[in-house]
């Protein structure tokens, strides 16, 4: 079932299947803006929402070394994306969808 796919203004591959989610950036009306972050899905227990974890290094001047840090983001995962735990995804900032969700999955790798 191939539906009309909207151009979101970012060079990513759109999903193969269509959905009727109004908060889908490709098939709905949700606009994306701002940051683009790569991460790994660690939980999909909420409906249409996933938790994405990002690991990065932060430099400490005093010790001239790096420390590992982790950030977790609650992201909206449209049904057409089909994300599962362990998937590498690209997420992008959007308007607040709920109290904790201000990012949406735009690509699954």
C-alpha positions, 0 to 999 in steps of 0.5 A: 500500500503506497500512499502519498509521501510528503517531502520533509526537507531532509535527505532521508529515505521515506518509509515503504508503507503508508500510515494514517497517523496525523503525527507522521512527518511523511503521511501526516501534518507534523513539521520537523525542524531543528536538531537531527540526532542519531541513536539506538531504540532501547524501549518501545513499550509506549503506544506510538512512542519509543525511547532513543538513547544517544552515547557521546563523549564530553571533554573535561579540561581539568583532567584532559580526558573524556567522559562517556555520557548518555542522553535518552529521548522520548520520540514519536514513532509512527506505525509506518516506521516499524521501529524495534528495540536495537534499531539504529534510528535518526530522529529530528526535533518537532513541535511538542507532541505530548509532555515529554515527546518533542522528537520524531523518528525520520529514518530507520537504518 
